[in-house]
Amino acid sequence: MSFIPQPADALLDDRPLRRIASPRVLLILLVLVIAFGVVPAIGNDYWLSSIVIPTIVMGLAGIGLNLLMGYTGLVSLGSAAFMSIGAFATYNLLLRVPVLPLPLVLVLAGLISAVAGVLFGLPSLRIKGFYLAASTLGAQFFFEWLFTNYNWFSHESQSLTISAPRLEAFGHDLSSATGRYLLVAVSAAVLIALAFAIIRSRVGREWMAIRDMDTAAAVIGIHVAGRKLLSYGISSFFCGIAGALWAFGYLGTADAHAFNLDKSFQVLFIVLIGGSATIFGNFLGAAFIVLMPIALDRIALATDLSALTDQGALANIQHIIFGVIIIVLLIKEPDGLASLLRRLVPPGTNPRRAGG
């Protein structure tokens, strides 16, 4: 065998190293170090339980809706309904089939939500726009009525409230604030990776083709009906897992009214504020939704406004201010906070190129 000399450029090819050291990869590594190293080490119970966990969970619900709205161009006003399915399915699986590990239970709860999402997504094959929103709104009222009136789903409890069973995974107790945070953070990391994989796949490209013009998508051979139902299923899968984490990772207990129409609108606002067709923008929108009421409460206390009016009027004032802020933000930045962030970061770290 004769030795064939290689060009010096081939021997010194550093492209793999440059890919590893690219700004995007370094940014992901930095986020992972902060999420799994810094935050659990320095975060106290209040910050983890009241701010970080709800922000992550609502961001996951926003991803679910954004896959449907931002990437497929479909409408849903029933996100909270599919969150409630995930919560009640997780509760029943943990109690009635205790041998199942928690990670598998979360996946099964997401799949149950996905089946419901496909069923309520069937009208999307015939109707569009406002009428489709009305159809998904029906899911919101139906499942809230179902879980409220039939106590079988709450394990025959007359209070119709589901309390968190013992949270445990691979022999580790997750009932503490840090444990619940790690459960939520690991779930978020897996679902974010899954969302990016879907967006970059053929399915994601076909979704975007349907969003831009479904008639043209059908002409080039895309199975529009199947892709729309798949979008509803995957969207509901994300929302179902988010609902389980909301009930047991954040609230510790829940009932059907914890996933009412207001919750669906919150998820919708997260998508609008964070930005359509983005992944990480959903967490910006979720942070806005979670932190803004807290900030308004602090301002009311600092200005002694709570002493000048009753709590009901103060709550209404806060809702008005919150609504005005959202309207101003959408007028000034219609593409969401993700668009603003993209203008501030260097081009090499722009997450938009990866669907983020």
C-alpha positions as CSV (number, residue, x, y, z in Angstrom):
1,M,0.0,0.0,0.0
2,S,1.5,3.3,-1.0
3,F,1.3,6.3,1.2
4,I,-0.5,9.2,-0.4
5,P,0.6,12.4,1.2
6,Q,-2.3,14.6,2.4
7,P,-2.4,18.3,1.8
8,A,-1.2,20.4,4.7
9,D,-4.7,22.1,4.8
10,A,-6.3,18.7,5.3
11,L,-3.9,17.7,8.1
12,L,-4.5,21.0,9.8
13,D,-8.3,21.1,9.3
14,D,-9.7,22.7,12.4
15,R,-13.4,22.9,11.3
16,P,-14.6,20.4,13.9
17,L,-12.9,22.4,16.6
18,R,-14.4,25.6,15.2
19,R,-17.8,24.1,15.2
20,I,-17.4,23.1,18.9
21,A,-16.2,26.6,19.7
22,S,-18.9,28.4,17.7
23,P,-20.7,31.1,19.6
24,R,-24.0,29.2,19.4
25,V,-22.5,26.1,21.0
26,L,-20.7,28.1,23.7
27,L,-24.0,29.9,24.4
28,I,-25.8,26.6,24.9
29,L,-23.1,25.3,27.2
30,L,-23.2,28.5,29.2
31,V,-27.0,28.2,29.6
32,L,-26.7,24.6,30.7
33,V,-24.0,25.5,33.2
34,I,-26.2,28.3,34.6
35,A,-29.4,26.1,34.6
36,F,-27.9,23.0,36.3
37,G,-25.0,24.5,38.2
38,V,-25.5,28.1,39.2
39,V,-29.2,28.3,39.7
40,P,-29.6,25.3,42.0
41,A,-26.6,26.5,44.0
42,I,-27.6,30.1,44.6
43,G,-31.4,30.0,44.2
44,N,-33.5,30.1,47.4
45,D,-36.9,28.5,47.8
46,Y,-38.8,31.7,47.0
47,W,-37.0,32.4,43.7
48,L,-37.1,28.8,42.6
49,S,-40.7,28.1,43.6
50,S,-42.3,31.5,42.7
51,I,-40.3,32.8,39.8
52,V,-38.0,30.4,38.0
53,I,-40.2,27.3,38.0
54,P,-43.4,29.0,36.7
55,T,-41.4,30.9,34.1
56,I,-39.9,27.7,32.7
57,V,-43.2,25.8,32.7
58,M,-45.2,28.6,31.1
59,G,-42.4,28.9,28.5
60,L,-42.9,25.2,27.7
61,A,-46.6,25.8,27.2
62,G,-45.7,28.7,25.0
63,I,-43.5,26.5,22.8
64,G,-46.4,24.1,22.4
65,L,-48.7,26.8,21.2
66,N,-46.0,28.4,19.1
67,L,-45.4,25.2,17.2
68,L,-49.0,25.3,16.2
69,M,-49.5,29.0,15.6
70,G,-46.1,30.3,14.7
71,Y,-44.8,27.4,12.6
72,T,-48.0,25.9,11.2
73,G,-50.3,29.0,11.1
74,L,-53.2,27.4,13.0
75,V,-55.1,28.9,15.9
76,S,-55.9,27.5,19.3
77,L,-57.6,29.0,22.4
78,G,-57.6,25.8,24.3
79,S,-54.0,25.4,25.5
80,A,-55.0,25.3,29.1
81,A,-57.4,22.4,28.4
82,F,-54.6,20.2,27.1
83,M,-52.5,21.3,30.1
84,S,-55.3,20.1,32.4
85,I,-55.3,16.7,30.5
86,G,-51.6,16.3,31.2
87,A,-52.0,17.2,34.9
88,F,-54.9,14.8,35.5
89,A,-53.4,12.0,33.5
90,T,-50.1,12.3,35.4
91,Y,-52.0,12.3,38.7
92,N,-54.0,9.2,37.8
93,L,-51.1,7.3,36.4
94,L,-48.9,7.9,39.4
95,L,-51.7,6.8,41.8
96,R,-53.3,3.9,39.8
97,V,-50.1,2.5,38.3
98,P,-47.4,3.3,40.9
99,V,-44.8,1.1,39.3
100,L,-44.4,3.5,36.4
101,P,-41.4,5.9,36.8
102,L,-42.1,9.6,36.8
103,P,-40.3,10.4,33.5
104,L,-42.4,7.7,31.7
105,V,-45.6,9.0,33.3
106,L,-44.9,12.5,32.0
107,V,-44.4,11.1,28.5
108,L,-47.6,9.1,28.7
109,A,-49.5,12.1,30.0
110,G,-48.2,14.1,27.0
111,L,-49.3,11.4,24.6
112,I,-52.8,11.3,26.1
113,S,-52.9,15.1,25.7
114,A,-51.7,14.6,22.1
115,V,-54.6,12.2,21.3
116,A,-57.0,14.8,22.6
117,G,-55.3,17.5,20.6
118,V,-55.6,15.5,17.4
119,L,-59.3,14.9,18.1
120,F,-60.1,18.6,18.6
121,G,-57.8,19.4,15.7
122,L,-60.0,17.6,13.2
123,P,-62.1,20.7,12.5
124,S,-58.9,22.4,11.1
125,L,-59.3,20.1,8.1
126,R,-62.5,22.0,7.2
127,I,-62.5,25.4,8.8
128,K,-60.0,28.2,9.4
129,G,-59.4,31.4,11.3
130,F,-62.0,32.6,13.8
131,Y,-64.1,29.5,13.5
132,L,-61.2,27.2,14.2
133,A,-60.4,29.3,17.3
134,A,-64.0,28.7,18.4
135,S,-63.6,25.0,18.0
136,T,-60.5,24.8,20.2
137,L,-62.3,27.1,22.7
138,G,-64.9,24.3,22.9
139,A,-62.1,22.0,24.2
140,Q,-61.4,24.5,26.9
141,F,-64.9,24.5,28.3
142,F,-65.4,20.8,27.7
143,F,-62.5,19.5,29.7
144,E,-63.0,22.1,32.5
145,W,-66.6,20.8,32.8
146,L,-65.4,17.2,32.6
147,F,-62.8,17.4,35.4
148,T,-65.1,19.5,37.6
149,N,-68.1,17.2,37.5
150,Y,-66.6,13.7,37.5
151,N,-64.6,12.9,40.6
152,W,-63.2,9.7,39.1
153,F,-60.4,11.9,37.6
154,S,-59.5,13.2,41.1
155,H,-59.4,9.7,42.5
156,E,-63.0,9.8,43.9
157,S,-62.1,12.9,46.0
158,Q,-65.2,15.0,46.6
159,S,-63.1,18.2,46.6
160,L,-62.1,17.5,42.9
161,T,-58.6,18.7,43.8
162,I,-55.6,16.7,42.8
163,S,-52.6,16.9,45.2
164,A,-49.1,16.0,44.2
165,P,-48.1,12.4,44.9
166,R,-44.6,11.8,46.0
167,L,-42.3,13.2,43.3
168,E,-39.5,10.7,42.9
169,A,-37.3,9.8,40.0
170,F,-34.6,7.1,40.0
171,G,-34.7,6.9,43.7
172,H,-34.2,10.6,44.3
173,D,-36.8,12.7,46.2
174,L,-37.9,15.7,44.2
175,S,-40.3,17.2,46.7
176,S,-38.0,20.0,47.7
177,A,-37.8,23.3,45.8
178,T,-34.5,22.4,44.3
179,G,-35.8,18.9,43.3
180,R,-38.8,20.3,41.6
181,Y,-36.7,22.8,39.8
182,L,-34.4,20.1,38.5
183,L,-37.4,18.1,37.4
184,V,-38.7,21.1,35.5
185,A,-35.3,22.1,34.1
186,V,-34.5,18.6,32.8
187,S,-37.9,18.3,31.2
188,A,-37.4,21.7,29.6
189,A,-34.0,20.8,28.2
190,V,-35.4,17.6,26.6
191,L,-38.5,19.4,25.2
192,I,-36.5,22.3,23.8
193,A,-34.1,19.9,22.1
194,L,-37.1,18.0,20.7
195,A,-38.7,21.3,19.5
196,F,-35.5,22.3,17.6
197,A,-35.2,18.8,16.1
198,I,-38.8,19.0,14.8
199,I,-38.4,22.5,13.4
200,R,-35.2,21.5,11.5
201,S,-36.8,18.3,10.2
202,R,-38.9,17.8,7.1
203,V,-42.0,18.0,9.3
204,G,-41.0,21.5,10.4
205,R,-40.4,22.7,6.9
206,E,-43.7,21.3,5.7
207,W,-45.4,23.1,8.6
208,M,-43.9,26.4,7.5
209,A,-45.0,25.8,3.9
210,I,-48.6,25.2,5.1
211,R,-48.4,28.3,7.2
212,D,-47.3,30.4,4.2
213,M,-49.9,29.0,1.8
214,D,-51.6,25.6,2.4
215,T,-52.9,25.4,-1.2
216,A,-49.4,25.7,-2.6
217,A,-48.1,23.2,-0.1
218,A,-50.7,20.7,-1.3
219,V,-49.7,21.3,-4.9
220,I,-46.1,20.4,-4.2
221,G,-47.2,17.1,-2.5
222,I,-47.4,17.9,1.2
223,H,-50.1,16.0,3.0
224,V,-51.7,19.1,4.5
225,A,-54.4,17.3,6.6
226,G,-52.0,14.9,8.2
227,R,-49.4,17.6,8.9
228,K,-52.1,19.8,10.5
229,L,-53.2,17.0,12.8
230,L,-49.6,16.2,13.7
231,S,-49.1,19.8,14.6
232,Y,-52.1,19.7,16.9
233,G,-50.8,16.5,18.4
234,I,-47.3,17.7,19.1
235,S,-48.5,21.0,20.4
236,S,-50.8,19.3,22.8
237,F,-48.0,16.9,23.8
238,F,-45.9,19.9,24.9
239,C,-48.9,21.5,26.7
240,G,-49.8,18.3,28.5
241,I,-46.3,17.9,30.0
242,A,-46.3,21.6,30.9
243,G,-49.7,21.1,32.6
244,A,-48.3,18.2,34.7
245,L,-45.3,20.3,35.7
246,W,-47.5,23.3,36.5
247,A,-49.7,21.2,38.8
248,F,-47.0,19.2,40.6
249,G,-43.8,21.1,40.0
250,Y,-45.2,24.5,40.8
251,L,-48.6,24.5,42.5
252,G,-48.3,21.2,44.4
253,T,-52.1,20.9,44.0
254,A,-54.6,21.8,41.3
255,D,-58.1,21.4,40.1
256,A,-59.8,22.0,36.7
257,H,-60.2,25.7,37.4
258,A,-56.4,26.1,37.6
259,F,-56.5,25.6,33.9
260,N,-59.3,27.9,33.0
261,L,-59.7,30.3,30.0
262,D,-57.5,32.9,31.6
263,K,-54.6,30.4,31.5
264,S,-55.2,29.8,27.8
265,F,-55.0,33.5,27.2
266,Q,-51.8,33.7,29.3
267,V,-50.2,31.1,27.0
268,L,-51.4,33.1,24.0
269,F,-49.9,36.3,25.4
270,I,-46.6,34.5,25.9
271,V,-46.5,33.7,22.2
272,L,-47.5,37.2,21.2
273,I,-45.0,38.9,23.6
274,G,-42.1,36.5,23.1
275,G,-42.5,36.4,19.3
276,S,-44.1,34.1,16.7
277,A,-42.1,31.2,15.2
278,T,-39.4,31.2,17.9
279,I,-38.4,28.8,20.7
280,F,-36.5,30.9,23.2
281,G,-38.8,33.9,22.8
282,N,-41.5,31.9,24.6
283,F,-39.4,32.1,27.8
284,L,-39.0,35.8,27.4
285,G,-42.8,36.1,27.1
286,A,-43.2,33.8,30.1
287,A,-40.8,35.9,32.2
288,F,-42.8,39.0,31.3
289,I,-46.1,37.3,32.3
290,V,-44.6,36.0,35.6
291,L,-42.5,39.0,36.6
292,M,-44.7,41.9,35.6
293,P,-47.5,41.3,38.2
294,I,-44.8,40.9,40.9
295,A,-43.2,44.2,39.9
296,L,-46.6,45.9,40.0
297,D,-47.2,44.5,43.5
298,R,-43.8,45.9,44.6
299,I,-44.6,49.3,43.1
300,A,-47.9,49.4,44.9
301,L,-46.3,48.6,48.2
302,A,-43.5,51.1,47.6
303,T,-45.9,53.9,46.8
304,D,-48.3,52.9,49.6
305,L,-51.0,52.6,47.0
306,S,-52.4,49.5,48.8
307,A,-53.3,51.7,51.8
308,L,-55.3,54.2,49.6
309,T,-57.6,51.7,48.0
310,D,-59.1,48.2,48.7
311,Q,-57.5,45.0,47.3
312,G,-60.2,44.5,44.7
313,A,-59.7,48.0,43.2
314,L,-55.9,47.6,43.4
315,A,-56.1,44.3,41.5
316,N,-58.2,45.9,38.8
317,I,-55.7,48.8,38.5
318,Q,-52.9,46.3,38.1
319,H,-54.8,44.5,35.4
320,I,-55.4,47.7,33.5
321,I,-51.7,48.7,33.8
322,F,-50.7,45.2,32.7
323,G,-53.0,45.3,29.7
324,V,-51.7,48.8,28.7
325,I,-48.1,47.6,28.9
326,I,-48.9,44.6,26.7
327,I,-50.6,46.8,24.1
328,V,-47.7,49.3,24.0
329,L,-45.2,46.4,23.7
330,L,-47.1,44.8,20.8
331,I,-47.3,48.2,19.0
332,K,-43.7,49.1,19.5
333,E,-42.4,45.5,19.0
334,P,-45.0,43.6,16.9
335,D,-42.5,40.7,16.3
336,G,-42.0,40.2,20.0
337,L,-39.2,40.4,22.5
338,A,-37.2,37.7,20.5
339,S,-37.0,40.2,17.6
340,L,-35.6,42.9,19.9
341,L,-33.1,40.4,21.4
342,R,-31.9,39.4,17.9
343,R,-31.0,43.0,17.1
344,L,-28.9,43.2,20.3
345,V,-26.9,40.0,19.9
346,P,-24.0,39.5,17.5
347,P,-24.9,37.9,14.1
348,G,-23.0,34.7,14.9
349,T,-25.2,33.9,17.9
350,N,-28.5,34.7,16.2
351,P,-30.8,31.9,17.2
352,R,-33.3,32.7,14.4
353,R,-31.2,30.7,11.9
354,A,-31.8,27.6,14.0
355,G,-35.5,28.3,14.4
356,G,-35.0,29.8,17.9
